[in-house]
């Protein structure tokens, strides 16, 4: 909005006074046949008032146009957010938006949808859990067993197998094969 303000007042047959306020000064201009010195001066003052009002009207129209565009933009953004929340809750009904981690919100700020960002996050967690499980299974298969448990029936050392008779080897063949996987 510019720094000029125009106020026009006209009541029935009263003379029209215009108060033009600018940053630096305030002046009152009377447009009335009786107060004007010449007809030309009255016409000039009337044109000045009309120009000032027209300029102010144009400025106000521009502001209305800008505000209308801004409102439309905000409404579109609100509709987009509402649609994203609807998609999210249809795919993840048990998950509250308030509980989503920062990683998801950072992805949303980059332009991805909320549902897609959360699905990617969930998939990353799933893959990480699968890797952890695989490593734990591999470690368990290479392990000699729990420490402090005397369970010779579960695992045989190479020395124990060497000291077995053929009948003992036949009787414990499956356990020996399993034990051999743990020998290095």
N, C-alpha and C positions, 0 to 999 in steps of 0.2 A: 504494500500500500504506500502511495507517495505521501509526502508531508503536507500536501495542500488539502484542506477540507472546505467544502462549499456547503453553505446552508442557505436555502432560499425560503422565504416566507411570503405568502400572499394571502390576504384574507379579503374576500369579496372585492370591494372597490378601493381598498386601501392601497397605498403605493407599495411597490415591491422593493424590499430592501435585501441586499445580498451581503452577507458577511463572509469575506474571503480571508481565511487565516493561513498564513504561511509560517515557516520557521521563524522568520525575522520580524514580521510585522502583521498587524491586523488592521483592516480598513473596511469601512462601511460605505457602500455605494448605493445611492438612492436612484431608482429609475422611475421617475414620475415626471410627467409633462410640466408640472408646476415648478419642480425643483431644478430642472435642467435649464441651462442658460440658452441653448439653441437646440433646435430639432435635431441637428446633426450630432450634437453631443449626446442627446438621449439615445439616438440610434446606435452610436458607437458604444455607449455603456451597455445598452441592451444586448448588442452583439457580443461584447466581452463576457457578460453574464451567461449568455447562451453557450458560448465557446467553453467557458469554465465548467458549466453543468454538463455539456456534452463530453468533455475530457474526463470528468469525474465518473460519468456514467460508463464510458468506455473502460476506464480502469476497474470499476466495479464488475463489469461484465467479464473482463479478463480474469479477475480474482474468482468469480463464480465458476468460470470454466476450469481454472486450475484446481479449485476445491472439488469440483465434480469429478475430475479425472482422478484425483487423489482418493476420493471416496470409492470410486469404482475399483481402483487398484487394491484398496484395503478389503473391499468386499470379495474380490477374487481370491485374495490371500486367505481370508477366513473360510471361503468355500473349499479351497485346496486343503487347508488344514483339517477341516471337518471330514472331507472325503478320505484323507489319509488315516484319520482316527477310526473312521468306519471300517476301512480295509484292515487296519491293525486289529481291531477288536473282533472282526469276523474270523481272522486267522489265528489269533492268540487270545481267546476270550478269558482265560484264567490269569493273564498277565496285566498288571496295573501299569499304566504309563509312568506313574511316579517312581516305579522301581527300576526303570530301565537304566543301564549303566551309561556313563559319560561317553564311552566308545560309540554307542548307538547314536547319541545326540550329535556327536561330531560328524558322523557319517551323514546324518540328516542335514546338517548345516552345509555340507558339500553338495547337496542337491538330490540325494537319494531319498526315496520314500521311506516313511517310518517302518512299514511292514517289511520292506526289503532289507533295510538296515538291521532290523532285529533278527530276521531270518539268517542273514549272513553271520551275525554275532553268534546265534545259536549253533550254526553249522561249524564255526570255528571252535566253539566249546566241545562239540561232539567229536570233531577230529582230534582235538587235544586229548580228550578222555580215551579215545581209541588207541592213540599212540602210547599213552601211559599204561593202558591195560596190556598192550602188546609187549612193552618193555618188561612189565612185571611178570608176565607169563614166561618170557624168555629167561629172565633171571631165576624164576622158580624152577624151570626145567634144568638149569645148570647148577642149581643149589644142591648141596649134599643133604639137605633136610634141615629141620629145626635144630638149633643148638641145644644140647642138654637132653635130648630125647634118645634114649637107648632103644631104638626100634630097628634091630638088625633085620627083621623080616621085610622092611620096606626098601632097604638099600644094602648092597654088598660092596665092600671095597675090593680092589684087585687082589689084595693079599688073602682076603677071606675066600674068594672064589678059587684061588690057586690051592688053598688048603682043603677044599671040598673033595669028597669022593665023587665018583661018576654018578652014583645014585642021588647024592645031594644036588649035583648040578642038574640032573634031569628033573628032580622035584622042584627046583627053584629057577628053572630056565627063564621064565617070563620076567621074574624079578631081576635076574642077572642081566638080561638084555636091557631092561629099564635102567639098571644101575650103570651099565656101560656107557649110556648116553651122558652120564654125569662125570665120567672119568676124563681127565684131560690128557 
